[in-house]
């Protein structure tokens, strides 16, 4: 009986050891699994510090306009007798655009020429008579001036194009007066030479200057975009509804097909650009007065608050001039 009990006791002891060992192994696994879960749960969003180009832009809505424009205005008042062009017509410099009724001007010219001839005859008679020709000569001079004015009035009944281009407006009508409420009777523009006019808020306008590059995107032309250059910044502001803006003109050397005066565009002018810069997402930088800091995530996942120096503040990233090196990871605010 004792011999039978010894194996049973040994087996029971072995079973106890196996159970205890299994329990320890299970506890170890659970502990490790629990530690991994905590690390994941406490994870943070990070971005890597890189090297590249930092760009800053300011944007505004703009309008396409002709870079070369002209207005044709009658110099002789009268009733419009004919209009030779319509909006959209292309004309050359000197082309006839419209005419007013020349009857009155031509009649005045005939009278002026008759008066001149009479004055010249008076001079001849004075010479033949041997009398003083001075008064008659003065009358000739005055008559010549009157003829010149009458000839100019007749020429002014014809409205000609001061430049080659496209008719963009006809401000008068047949049978109406040659004078209009607008600046001229016919407006012309060279549609091969376009430009952009835009109004920038005063805070952005302080960063603008001639020579800066700009990207232009058309609202009406699908996928159309091109580049230009700031050619002028208005020295004085315009205020409307308590909003202060400055007018900016941007060249458009290569307009896309279909570009026309009056179309609306979006303009983004590059006001700052740094190549080969150490840079980081601007969201990762915290500002407190003049002090700027970031939170750096170390290899041991410890977080270190570090002060940095910022150079150019770009649209999406900041240039870091000291405090960070490429490859470091910086914490972004908010949950993962």
Rosetta silent file (secondary structure, phi, psi, omega in degrees, C-alpha in Angstrom):
SEQUENCE: XXXXXXXXXXXXXXXXXXXXXXXXXXXXXXXXXXXXXXXXXXXXXXXXXXXXXXXXXXXXXXXXXXXXXXXXXXXXXXXXXXXXXXXXXXXXXXXXXXXXXXXXXXXXXXXXXXXXXXXXXXXXXXXXXXXXXXXXXXXXXXXXXXXXXXXXXXXXXXXXXXXXXXXXXXXXXXXXXXXXXXXXXXXXXXXXXXXXXXXXXXXXXXXXXXXXXXXXXXXXXXXXXXXXXXXXXXXXXXXXXXXXXXXXXXXXXXXXXXXXXXXXXXXXXXXXXXXXXXXXXXXXXXXXXXXXXXXXXXXXXXXXXXXXXXXXXXXXXXXXXXXXXXXXXXXXXXXX
SCORE:     score description
SCORE:     0.000 S_00000001
   1 L     0.000  -42.405  177.634    0.000    0.000    0.000 S_00000001
   2 H   -62.199  -36.805  179.153    2.850    2.397    0.796 S_00000001
   3 H   -65.261  -34.914  179.592    4.407    1.516   -2.510 S_00000001
   4 H   -72.320  -33.441 -176.157    1.180    2.398   -4.254 S_00000001
   5 H   -72.132  -34.485 -175.789    0.840    5.764   -2.465 S_00000001
   6 H   -58.615  -48.407  178.456    4.354    7.010   -3.393 S_00000001
   7 H   -61.417  -37.788 -178.354    3.707    7.213   -7.221 S_00000001
   8 H   -64.410  -41.392  178.662    0.353    8.887   -6.611 S_00000001
   9 H   -63.271  -41.217  179.858    1.960   11.510   -4.383 S_00000001
  10 H   -63.644  -42.498  179.617    4.667   12.132   -6.977 S_00000001
  11 H   -63.569  -44.182 -179.776    2.115   12.556   -9.743 S_00000001
  12 H   -61.647  -39.662  178.861    0.089   14.974   -7.656 S_00000001
  13 H   -64.144  -40.896  178.478    3.204   17.021   -6.906 S_00000001
  14 H   -63.837  -40.468  179.865    4.075   17.176  -10.585 S_00000001
  15 H   -62.957  -41.234  179.084    0.533   18.299  -11.430 S_00000001
  16 H   -62.068  -43.801  179.226    0.741   21.070   -8.834 S_00000001
  17 H   -61.594  -41.628  178.959    4.026   22.256  -10.279 S_00000001
  18 H   -63.470  -41.563 -179.062    2.569   22.248  -13.792 S_00000001
  19 H   -65.115  -44.903  179.969   -0.487   24.225  -12.688 S_00000001
  20 H   -63.124  -42.480  179.825    1.640   26.782  -10.837 S_00000001
  21 H   -63.867  -41.286  178.631    3.995   27.108  -13.823 S_00000001
  22 H   -62.986  -38.409  179.778    1.092   27.552  -16.216 S_00000001
  23 H   -64.970  -43.026  178.384   -0.341   30.237  -13.970 S_00000001
  24 H   -63.202  -41.465 -179.903    2.940   32.117  -13.842 S_00000001
  25 H   -64.142  -42.068  178.842    3.316   31.907  -17.629 S_00000001
  26 H   -65.081  -40.400 -179.325   -0.236   33.163  -18.153 S_00000001
  27 H   -64.668  -38.669  179.196    0.303   36.031  -15.703 S_00000001
  28 H   -63.800  -44.130  179.035    3.491   37.043  -17.526 S_00000001
  29 H   -61.807  -45.698 -179.639    1.684   37.067  -20.868 S_00000001
  30 H   -62.580  -39.033  179.754   -1.180   39.107  -19.488 S_00000001
  31 H   -64.185  -45.768 -179.896    1.250   41.559  -17.880 S_00000001
  32 H   -62.922  -42.433  179.831    3.149   42.048  -21.151 S_00000001
  33 H   -63.582  -39.653 -179.489   -0.068   42.384  -23.115 S_00000001
  34 H   -65.380  -39.431  179.411   -1.368   44.917  -20.610 S_00000001
  35 H   -65.643  -40.226  178.038    1.830   46.988  -20.889 S_00000001
  36 H   -63.456  -40.962 -179.362    1.634   47.083  -24.702 S_00000001
  37 H   -64.024  -39.472 -179.859   -1.975   48.255  -24.571 S_00000001
  38 H   -66.811  -38.977  179.472   -1.086   51.112  -22.233 S_00000001
  39 H   -64.115  -40.035  179.602    1.696   52.238  -24.521 S_00000001
  40 H   -68.039  -41.056 -177.614   -0.679   52.246  -27.490 S_00000001
  41 H   -66.662  -28.228 -178.549   -3.377   53.999  -25.566 S_00000001
  42 L   -95.232   10.470 -179.986   -0.949   56.718  -24.523 S_00000001
  43 L   -64.147  158.078 -177.397    0.432   57.181  -28.058 S_00000001
  44 L  -130.826  158.982  174.989    0.591   60.673  -29.599 S_00000001
  45 L   -80.699  134.726  179.680    0.484   62.185  -33.072 S_00000001
  46 E  -135.474  159.782  171.467    3.887   63.272  -34.294 S_00000001
  47 E  -129.856  154.808 -178.689    5.513   64.765  -37.366 S_00000001
  48 E   -94.887  136.214  174.619    9.095   64.516  -38.484 S_00000001
  49 L   -70.727  129.276 -175.758   11.319   67.564  -38.773 S_00000001
  50 E  -128.349  178.858  172.490   12.459   67.792  -42.398 S_00000001
  51 E  -116.526  141.063 -179.584   14.418   69.984  -44.799 S_00000001
  52 E   175.301 -156.059 -177.321   12.782   71.730  -47.745 S_00000001
  53 E  -103.642  128.170  175.890   11.285   74.962  -49.033 S_00000001
  54 E  -103.120  126.390 -177.517    9.186   77.218  -46.811 S_00000001
  55 E  -127.084  137.691  175.748    6.831   79.525  -48.720 S_00000001
  56 E  -119.516  132.982  178.518    4.558   82.289  -47.492 S_00000001
  57 E  -130.530  156.995  169.936    1.761   83.716  -49.664 S_00000001
  58 E  -123.206  143.473 -171.168   -1.010   86.285  -49.347 S_00000001
  59 E  -126.520  155.654  177.155   -4.202   85.867  -51.351 S_00000001
  60 E  -162.006  162.701  172.328   -7.074   87.939  -52.715 S_00000001
  61 E   -82.789  145.766 -178.870   -9.771   87.889  -55.364 S_00000001
  62 E  -138.337  176.557 -179.099   -8.938   89.698  -58.579 S_00000001
  63 E  -133.612  139.562  176.809  -10.315   90.719  -61.967 S_00000001
  64 E   -77.128  135.667  178.803   -8.862   90.349  -65.449 S_00000001
  65 E  -141.050  160.855  176.537   -8.351   93.663  -67.255 S_00000001
  66 E   -75.174  133.374  177.960   -6.680   94.853  -70.420 S_00000001
  67 L   -77.588  -29.014  177.490   -3.101   95.983  -69.927 S_00000001
  68 L  -120.374  112.490 -178.886   -3.331   98.199  -73.011 S_00000001
  69 E  -131.758  160.311  177.427   -6.587  100.139  -73.342 S_00000001
  70 E  -154.561  156.144  178.602   -7.752  103.278  -75.092 S_00000001
  71 E  -124.025  130.150  177.708  -10.867  105.382  -75.416 S_00000001
  72 E  -100.755  125.200 -176.150  -11.993  107.057  -78.627 S_00000001
  73 L  -127.245  134.029  175.429  -13.880  110.328  -78.116 S_00000001
  74 L   -63.264  140.077  174.734  -15.479  112.642  -80.673 S_00000001
  75 L  -100.824   -9.251  177.529  -13.920  116.110  -80.767 S_00000001
  76 L  -118.054  120.900  178.006  -16.842  117.595  -82.681 S_00000001
  77 L   -69.640  154.680  178.627  -20.293  117.527  -81.078 S_00000001
  78 L   163.248 -172.486  179.577  -23.225  116.480  -83.177 S_00000001
  79 E   -92.675  130.282 -178.192  -25.728  113.776  -84.021 S_00000001
  80 E   -67.851  119.119 -177.432  -24.263  110.316  -84.598 S_00000001
  81 E   -96.068  -27.370  179.772  -24.853  109.462  -88.250 S_00000001
  82 E  -157.840  146.618  174.020  -23.122  106.067  -88.424 S_00000001
  83 E  -124.945  119.860 -171.926  -21.403  103.515  -86.191 S_00000001
  84 L   -92.188   -8.830 -174.907  -18.990  101.254  -88.036 S_00000001
  85 L  -131.340  165.195  173.838  -18.118   98.792  -85.248 S_00000001
  86 L  -136.535  166.740 -179.617  -19.725   96.641  -82.599 S_00000001
  87 L   -59.047  131.358  179.876  -18.446   95.041  -79.404 S_00000001
  88 L   102.226  -15.849  178.802  -16.010   92.254  -80.194 S_00000001
  89 L   -70.420  141.913  173.603  -14.746   93.688  -83.488 S_00000001
  90 E   -97.515  132.986 -177.765  -10.980   93.850  -83.959 S_00000001
  91 E  -132.747  157.627  175.245   -9.723   97.077  -85.510 S_00000001
  92 L   -97.404  165.291  178.127   -6.396   98.563  -86.488 S_00000001
  93 L   -60.532  132.505  179.202   -4.988  101.910  -85.445 S_00000001
  94 L    89.221   -3.204 -179.106   -6.664  104.703  -87.426 S_00000001
  95 L   -66.974  144.665  178.280   -9.709  102.619  -88.412 S_00000001
  96 E   -73.531  124.790 -178.339  -13.009  104.523  -88.752 S_00000001
  97 E  -102.043  -41.318 -177.439  -15.251  103.742  -85.790 S_00000001
  98 E  -163.970  167.554  177.620  -18.162  106.169  -86.147 S_00000001
  99 E  -140.706  149.944  168.706  -19.224  109.542  -87.667 S_00000001
 100 E  -104.442  162.986  179.505  -21.412  112.433  -86.728 S_00000001
 101 L   -59.321  117.684 -174.563  -23.422  114.413  -89.273 S_00000001
 102 L   -87.511    0.925 -172.044  -20.772  116.676  -90.897 S_00000001
 103 H   -53.995  -51.417 -177.730  -23.236  119.131  -92.519 S_00000001
 104 H   -64.060  -43.296 -178.773  -22.813  121.928  -89.994 S_00000001
 105 H   -66.312  -40.243  179.206  -19.043  121.579  -89.736 S_00000001
 106 H   -66.546  -37.666  177.451  -18.611  121.510  -93.504 S_00000001
 107 H   -63.743  -42.590  178.257  -20.766  124.639  -93.880 S_00000001
 108 H   -62.649  -36.256  179.259  -18.655  126.458  -91.286 S_00000001
 109 H   -66.683  -40.692  178.434  -15.524  125.449  -93.166 S_00000001
 110 H   -61.796  -43.192  178.993  -16.869  126.857  -96.435 S_00000001
 111 H   -64.509  -40.828  179.967  -17.687  130.165  -94.744 S_00000001
 112 H   -63.864  -40.460  178.946  -14.270  130.304  -93.110 S_00000001
 113 H   -67.305  -37.108  177.519  -12.548  129.724  -96.440 S_00000001
 114 H   -64.712  -41.997  178.347  -14.674  132.426  -98.076 S_00000001
 115 H   -63.281  -37.386  178.899  -13.749  134.871  -95.316 S_00000001
 116 H   -65.410  -43.275  179.506  -10.071  134.014  -95.820 S_00000001
 117 H   -62.142  -40.034  179.497  -10.321  134.619  -99.548 S_00000001
 118 H   -65.408  -39.552  179.421  -11.979  137.984  -98.903 S_00000001
 119 H   -65.699  -39.983  178.646   -9.255  138.965  -96.448 S_00000001
 120 H   -65.382  -38.630  177.171   -6.546  138.035  -98.941 S_00000001
 121 H   -62.958  -37.672  179.970   -8.304  140.138 -101.646 S_00000001
 122 H   -63.687  -37.026  177.127   -8.327  143.085  -99.235 S_00000001
 123 H   -64.489  -43.756  179.664   -4.571  142.808  -98.842 S_00000001
 124 H   -61.552  -42.081 -178.893   -4.135  142.785 -102.624 S_00000001
 125 H   -65.783  -38.727  178.933   -6.315  145.856 -103.008 S_00000001
 126 H   -65.143  -39.128  178.447   -4.401  147.717 -100.333 S_00000001
 127 H   -65.254  -44.246 -179.457   -1.110  146.916 -102.033 S_00000001
 128 H   -63.162  -35.577 -178.042   -2.452  148.041 -105.414 S_00000001
 129 H   -83.985   -9.583 -178.440   -3.704  151.282 -103.876 S_00000001
 130 L    72.541   21.029  179.833   -0.451  151.800 -101.984 S_00000001
 131 L   -96.550  175.561 -179.220   -2.273  152.098  -98.687 S_00000001
 132 L   -62.804  123.834  179.426   -1.505  150.519  -95.343 S_00000001
 133 L   -93.935   -0.572 -175.429   -1.881  146.706  -95.610 S_00000001
 134 H   -57.394  -54.567 -179.576   -1.588  146.139  -91.871 S_00000001
 135 H   -59.253  -40.709 -179.961   -5.281  145.850  -90.993 S_00000001
 136 H   -65.623  -38.257  178.962   -5.951  143.636  -94.019 S_00000001
 137 H   -65.783  -39.405  176.498   -3.005  141.385  -93.117 S_00000001
 138 H   -62.144  -37.572  178.735   -4.315  141.011  -89.556 S_00000001
 139 H   -66.133  -34.591  177.179   -7.670  139.991  -91.002 S_00000001
 140 H   -65.231  -45.329  179.806   -5.932  137.321  -93.087 S_00000001
 141 H   -59.464  -44.833  179.053   -4.193  135.911  -90.028 S_00000001
 142 H   -64.745  -39.347  179.816   -7.479  135.719  -88.108 S_00000001
 143 H   -66.918  -36.223  178.198   -9.241  134.138  -91.071 S_00000001
 144 H   -63.791  -41.445  177.302   -6.504  131.497  -91.380 S_00000001
 145 H   -62.521  -40.166  179.666   -6.982  130.536  -87.740 S_00000001
 146 H   -64.946  -38.928  177.918  -10.722  130.238  -88.308 S_00000001
 147 H   -63.813  -43.326  178.767  -10.117  127.968  -91.311 S_00000001
 148 H   -58.523  -44.071  179.505   -7.794  125.763  -89.245 S_00000001
 149 H   -65.020  -40.005 -179.776  -10.448  125.409  -86.557 S_00000001
 150 H   -67.226  -38.762  177.903  -13.145  124.635  -89.111 S_00000001
 151 H   -65.052  -40.715  177.537  -10.979  121.993  -90.771 S_00000001
 152 H   -63.926  -36.649  178.937  -10.337  120.391  -87.384 S_00000001
 153 H   -65.620  -39.925  177.237  -14.081  120.402  -86.691 S_00000001
 154 H   -65.404  -43.897  177.932  -14.754  118.583  -89.972 S_00000001
 155 H   -62.442  -32.442 -178.540  -12.022  116.039  -89.180 S_00000001
 156 L   -72.513   -7.761  175.641  -13.562  115.642  -85.710 S_00000001
 157 L   -77.234  -11.284  176.961  -16.788  114.344  -87.208 S_00000001
 158 E  -105.812  127.772  178.653  -14.899  111.112  -87.888 S_00000001
 159 E  -100.812  118.223 -178.163  -14.039  108.921  -84.901 S_00000001
 160 E  -116.701  158.716 -177.363  -10.928  106.814  -85.499 S_00000001
 161 L   -75.663  125.445  178.165   -9.177  104.173  -83.394 S_00000001
 162 L   -74.983  -13.492  179.254   -6.225  105.550  -81.392 S_00000001
 163 L  -156.867  161.953  173.543   -4.713  102.035  -81.244 S_00000001
 164 L   -78.527  144.055  179.450   -5.248   98.575  -82.627 S_00000001
 165 E   168.744 -161.458 -179.297   -7.345   96.254  -80.496 S_00000001
 166 E  -110.819  136.853  177.401  -10.776   94.832  -79.775 S_00000001
 167 E   -71.180  119.941 -179.432  -13.899   96.926  -79.237 S_00000001
 168 E  -108.909  -10.907  177.479  -15.020   96.254  -75.667 S_00000001
 169 E  -162.644  139.173  169.693  -17.719   98.951  -75.372 S_00000001
 170 E  -120.020  112.571 -169.513  -19.781  101.280  -77.557 S_00000001
 171 L   -95.787    3.932  178.520  -21.193  103.965  -75.278 S_00000001
 172 L  -126.770 -179.183 -178.395  -23.384  105.817  -77.795 S_00000001
 173 L  -139.488  157.922  179.458  -26.163  105.044  -80.227 S_00000001
 174 L   -62.725  130.034 -178.285  -27.144  105.880  -83.803 S_00000001
 175 L    86.701   -7.398  179.307  -29.047  109.166  -83.892 S_00000001
 176 L   -90.873 -171.549 -179.094  -27.895  110.124  -80.430 S_00000001
 177 E   -81.518  149.525  178.519  -25.403  112.712  -79.302 S_00000001
 178 L   -74.665  -16.699  176.079  -21.695  112.277  -79.936 S_00000001
 179 L   -94.469  139.608 -178.226  -21.048  113.220  -76.302 S_00000001
 180 L  -125.306  167.147  177.239  -21.770  110.546  -73.658 S_00000001
 181 L   -72.235  -21.420 -179.486  -21.954  110.356  -69.894 S_00000001
 182 L   -89.096  178.626 -172.227  -18.970  108.006  -69.976 S_00000001
 183 L   -69.659  -25.650 -177.536  -15.386  108.953  -70.745 S_00000001
 184 L  -152.432  173.663 -178.655  -15.558  108.042  -74.428 S_00000001
 185 L   -86.001  -39.737  178.912  -17.713  106.850  -77.275 S_00000001
 186 E  -131.645  132.446  177.299  -15.811  103.613  -78.028 S_00000001
 187 E  -106.211  136.300 -178.639  -13.527  101.686  -75.663 S_00000001
 188 E  -122.261  152.105  175.192  -10.724   99.516  -77.015 S_00000001
 189 E  -147.622  143.126  173.301   -8.448   96.907  -75.434 S_00000001
 190 L   -88.381  102.843 -174.999   -5.586   94.785  -76.667 S_00000001
 191 L   -73.395   -6.527  173.945   -6.753   91.348  -75.528 S_00000001
 192 L   -83.363   -8.683  179.081   -3.308   89.917  -76.179 S_00000001
 193 L  -126.039   95.935 -177.835   -2.039   92.035  -73.279 S_00000001
 194 E  -110.593  161.931  175.292   -3.974   91.287  -70.108 S_00000001
 195 E  -148.245  169.249 -179.756   -3.324   92.008  -66.451 S_00000001
 196 E  -114.395  135.174  170.629   -4.907   91.311  -63.076 S_00000001
 197 E  -115.227  133.993 -177.918   -6.182   93.919  -60.659 S_00000001
 198 E  -143.178  154.778  178.497   -6.822   92.862  -57.068 S_00000001
 199 E  -113.561  116.173 -178.496   -7.568   94.493  -53.713 S_00000001
 200 E  -102.516  141.110  175.344   -5.508   93.159  -50.786 S_00000001
 201 E   -57.196  151.364 -175.178   -6.315   93.790  -47.112 S_00000001
 202 H   -59.695  -33.084 -179.675   -4.010   96.348  -45.522 S_00000001
 203 H   -65.131  -35.809  179.160   -2.364   93.716  -43.289 S_00000001
 204 H   -82.725  -33.361 -175.978   -1.296   91.714  -46.361 S_00000001
 205 H   -62.404  -26.751 -179.994   -0.518   94.710  -48.556 S_00000001
 206 L   -64.885  -20.056 -179.401    2.380   95.686  -46.293 S_00000001
 207 L   -93.224   -5.545 -174.682    4.185   92.532  -47.499 S_00000001
 208 L   -91.618  144.841  176.011    3.660   93.231  -51.196 S_00000001
 209 L  -156.998  159.707 -178.600    6.182   94.821  -53.518 S_00000001
 210 L   -59.838  143.048  177.401    6.971   94.994  -57.207 S_00000001
 211 L    96.696  -13.070  179.335    8.652   91.939  -58.712 S_00000001
 212 L   -71.209  145.134 -179.838    7.037   89.295  -56.493 S_00000001
 213 E   -83.716  154.257 -177.896    5.683   86.241  -58.290 S_00000001
 214 E  -141.249  148.575  173.903    2.011   85.310  -58.204 S_00000001
 215 E  -108.215  130.181 -177.304   -0.142   82.326  -59.063 S_00000001
 216 E  -116.838  129.638  178.316   -3.479   83.080  -60.759 S_00000001
 217 E  -121.703  129.977 -178.313   -6.396   80.641  -60.848 S_00000001
 218 E   -84.394  137.845  176.047   -9.514   81.273  -62.941 S_00000001
 219 L   -78.134  -34.295 -173.731  -12.952   80.784  -61.440 S_00000001
 220 L   -94.942  -16.985 -177.779  -14.707   80.351  -64.792 S_00000001
 221 L  -106.207  111.857 -175.021  -12.065   78.349  -66.690 S_00000001
 222 L   -59.151  121.525  175.543  -11.829   74.776  -65.472 S_00000001
 223 L    71.831    6.298 -177.676   -8.288   73.919  -64.421 S_00000001
 224 L   -82.139  133.506  176.934   -6.872   77.150  -65.851 S_00000001
 225 E  -160.573  154.223  179.475   -3.963   78.711  -64.043 S_00000001
 226 E  -157.951 -178.822 -179.561   -0.838   80.678  -64.798 S_00000001
 227 E  -119.790  157.799  178.285    1.782   82.838  -63.166 S_00000001
 228 E  -150.451 -172.027 -177.891    2.427   86.559  -63.174 S_00000001
 229 E  -136.353  138.370  176.158    4.429   89.285  -61.465 S_00000001
 230 E   -65.634  122.404 -179.395    3.404   92.168  -59.240 S_00000001
 231 E  -107.546  -19.806 -179.969    3.946   95.310  -61.317 S_00000001
 232 E  -160.616  142.958  173.068    2.391   97.958  -59.062 S_00000001
 233 E  -124.861  123.365 -176.658    1.069   98.446  -55.527 S_00000001
 234 L   -58.198  134.449 -179.661   -1.195  101.444  -54.976 S_00000001
 235 L   -75.921  -18.312  179.597    0.441  104.013  -52.661 S_00000001
 236 L  -121.965  155.740 -175.664   -2.922  104.968  -51.150 S_00000001
 237 L   -92.330  162.093  171.957   -5.710  102.858  -49.712 S_00000001
 238 E  -118.824  132.400 -178.763   -9.357  102.472  -50.648 S_00000001
 239 E  -116.853  128.055  177.243  -11.947  102.163  -47.894 S_00000001
 240 E  -142.558  125.257 -177.140  -15.378  100.585  -48.389 S_00000001
 241 L    54.796   41.267  178.249  -17.713   99.482  -45.597 S_00000001
 242 L    65.087   15.466  175.599  -14.875  100.146  -43.120 S_00000001
 243 E  -106.139  122.346 -177.732  -12.648   97.656  -44.983 S_00000001
 244 E   -97.893  126.870  179.321   -9.297   99.105  -46.048 S_00000001
 245 E  -134.643  161.627  175.619   -7.628   97.615  -49.126 S_00000001
 246 E  -122.215  133.361  179.713   -4.773   98.448  -51.473 S_00000001
 247 E   -76.050  136.529 -179.059   -4.995   97.956  -55.211 S_00000001
 248 E  -129.670  135.610  177.930   -2.377   95.676  -56.752 S_00000001
 249 E  -109.778  133.461 -176.859   -1.635   95.137  -60.452 S_00000001
 250 E  -127.083  129.753  179.820   -0.206   91.816  -61.640 S_00000001
 251 E   -68.587  156.034  179.868    1.141   91.112  -65.109 S_00000001
 252 E  -137.001   74.058 -173.335   -0.304   88.254  -67.139 S_00000001
 253 L   -68.674  -25.016 -176.385    2.286   87.405  -69.810 S_00000001
 254 L  -134.279   71.631 -177.893    0.800   84.022  -70.724 S_00000001
 255 L   -67.103  147.052  178.260   -2.995   84.047  -70.238 S_00000001
 256 L   -72.057  161.465  178.499   -4.829   80.741  -70.708 S_00000001
 257 L   -61.676  133.397 -179.402   -7.114   80.187  -73.667 S_00000001
 258 L    94.952   -3.156  179.054  -10.482   81.818  -73.061 S_00000001
 259 L   -69.740  133.687 -178.114   -9.163   84.521  -70.739 S_00000001
 260 L  -141.786  152.787  175.025  -11.125   87.765  -71.128 S_00000001
 261 L   -57.980  141.108  178.966  -11.374   91.124  -69.386 S_00000001
 262 L    97.818  -17.756  178.875  -13.880   91.093  -66.553 S_00000001
 263 L   -69.342  150.716 -179.805  -13.342   87.471  -65.510 S_00000001
 264 E   -97.832  146.142 -177.978  -12.730   86.808  -61.822 S_00000001
 265 E  -140.558  167.719  171.612   -9.648   85.038  -60.513 S_00000001
 266 E  -112.655  133.633 -174.622   -7.924   84.095  -57.291 S_00000001
 267 E  -118.506  131.131  174.266   -4.437   85.503  -56.768 S_00000001
 268 E  -124.844  114.175 -177.663   -1.738   84.159  -54.446 S_00000001
 269 E  -100.322  130.073  178.260    1.392   86.309  -54.225 S_00000001
 270 E   -79.054  114.991 -179.429    4.598   84.800  -52.824 S_00000001
 271 E  -103.997   -8.189  178.190    5.880   87.199  -50.152 S_00000001
 272 E  -160.907  144.593 -177.643    8.569   84.948  -48.693 S_00000001
 273 E  -156.473  126.805  178.468   10.553   81.878  -49.738 S_00000001
 274 E  -130.498  122.137  178.044   13.424   79.971  -48.074 S_00000001
 275 E   -91.091  158.384  176.782   15.099   76.951  -49.668 S_00000001
 276 E    51.949   40.939 -178.385   16.932   74.155  -47.797 S_00000001
 277 E   -96.196  144.646  167.552   15.269   75.170  -44.556 S_00000001
 278 E   -73.650  125.661 -172.262   14.800   73.036  -41.443 S_00000001
 279 E  -141.175  156.587  179.321   11.022   73.011  -41.171 S_00000001
 280 E  -147.668  155.077  178.306    8.165   71.606  -39.152 S_00000001
 281 E   -53.817  130.721 -176.940    4.372   71.694  -39.283 S_00000001
 282 H   -61.865  -26.552 -179.890    3.209   75.065  -37.970 S_00000001
 283 H   -64.320  -25.582 -176.479    0.581   73.333  -35.790 S_00000001
 284 H   -78.389  -10.150 -176.330    3.390   71.798  -33.730 S_00000001
 285 L   -97.990  127.397  178.825    4.731   75.202  -32.666 S_00000001
 286 E  -104.780  132.730 -179.467    3.271   76.841  -29.563 S_00000001
 287 E  -111.396  138.213  173.742    3.592   80.600  -29.097 S_00000001
 288 E  -140.995   93.981 -172.158    3.557   82.513  -25.830 S_00000001
 289 L    69.274 -129.061  177.741    4.472   86.099  -26.506 S_00000001
 290 L   -88.091   -4.482 -176.037    7.814   86.098  -28.295 S_00000001
 291 E   -91.780  131.623  178.583    8.666   82.607  -26.970 S_00000001
 292 E  -124.965  135.350 -177.648    8.031   79.607  -29.222 S_00000001
 293 E  -133.996  160.623  171.893    8.273   75.997  -28.139 S_00000001
 294 E  -134.366  161.966  175.802    7.748   72.481  -29.455 S_00000001
 295 E  -108.920  114.336 -176.941    7.364   69.120  -27.720 S_00000001
 296 E   -95.010  133.217  177.873    9.982   66.650  -28.945 S_00000001
 297 E   -96.889  116.434 -178.663    9.328   62.889  -28.645 S_00000001
 298 L   -80.145  174.468  179.849   12.525   61.032  -27.734 S_00000001
 299 L   -64.669  -26.008  177.377   13.486   57.480  -28.632 S_00000001
 300 L   -90.075   12.724  178.100   12.404   56.334  -25.179 S_00000001
 301 L    67.869   14.595  172.702    9.027   57.989  -25.876 S_00000001
 302 L   -81.693  145.707 -177.825    9.725   60.650  -23.306 S_00000001
 303 E  -103.225  134.768 -178.158    8.474   64.114  -24.208 S_00000001
 304 E  -126.292  123.046  174.708   10.693   67.177  -23.936 S_00000001
 305 E   -80.901  124.990 -173.395    9.467   70.762  -24.226 S_00000001
 306 E  -131.502  134.634  177.102   12.084   72.664  -26.187 S_00000001
 307 E   -79.825  139.700 -179.262   12.371   76.323  -27.121 S_00000001
 308 E  -129.734  160.555  172.715   12.957   77.025  -30.807 S_00000001
 309 E  -107.032  130.051 -176.991   13.743   80.015  -33.019 S_00000001
 310 E  -106.979  132.974  175.001   11.410   80.528  -35.974 S_00000001
 311 E   -92.680 -109.358  179.879   12.444   82.195  -39.210 S_00000001
 312 E   -75.771  127.201  175.139    9.903   82.447  -42.025 S_00000001
 313 E   -90.356   99.497 -177.180    6.367   81.541  -40.966 S_00000001
 314 L   -78.379 -178.026 -178.192    5.080   79.780  -44.071 S_00000001
 315 L   -65.150  -40.889 -176.876    1.554   78.905  -45.057 S_00000001
 316 L  -123.037  -24.003 -178.040    1.700   75.379  -43.580 S_00000001
 317 E  -129.337  157.847  176.970    5.179   74.975  -42.130 S_00000001
 318 E  -109.647  144.166  170.619    7.611   77.106  -40.152 S_00000001
 319 E   -80.273  128.402  178.702   11.303   77.540  -40.786 S_00000001
 320 E  -105.406  114.618 -177.593   13.235   76.538  -37.645 S_00000001
 321 E   -89.718  -19.224  174.071   16.522   78.410  -37.347 S_00000001
 322 E  -162.264  150.085  176.534   17.574   76.780  -34.055 S_00000001
 323 L   111.229  -19.238 -179.928   16.317   74.175  -31.608 S_00000001
 324 L  -138.389  155.016  174.632   15.527   71.264  -33.939 S_00000001
 325 L  -127.960  150.144  179.362   17.381   69.010  -36.363 S_00000001
 326 L   -55.698  139.617  179.872   15.993   67.027  -39.305 S_00000001
 327 L   101.341  -24.076  177.049   14.756   63.580  -38.326 S_00000001
 328 L   -68.455  152.638  179.697   13.517   64.497  -34.860 S_00000001
 329 E  -107.318  134.031 -177.094    9.865   63.831  -34.126 S_00000001
 330 E  -118.972  138.499 -175.600    7.658   66.580  -32.770 S_00000001
 331 E   -77.760  136.171  172.751    4.312   66.080  -31.044 S_00000001
 332 L   -96.571  145.331  179.388    1.157   67.479  -32.589 S_00000001
 333 L   -69.818  155.583  175.770   -1.653   68.625  -30.278 S_00000001
 334 L    95.170  167.011 -179.350   -4.858   66.606  -29.991 S_00000001
 335 L   -72.673  161.079  178.530   -5.662   62.882  -29.914 S_00000001
 336 L   -69.225    0.000    0.000   -4.298   60.420  -32.424 S_00000001
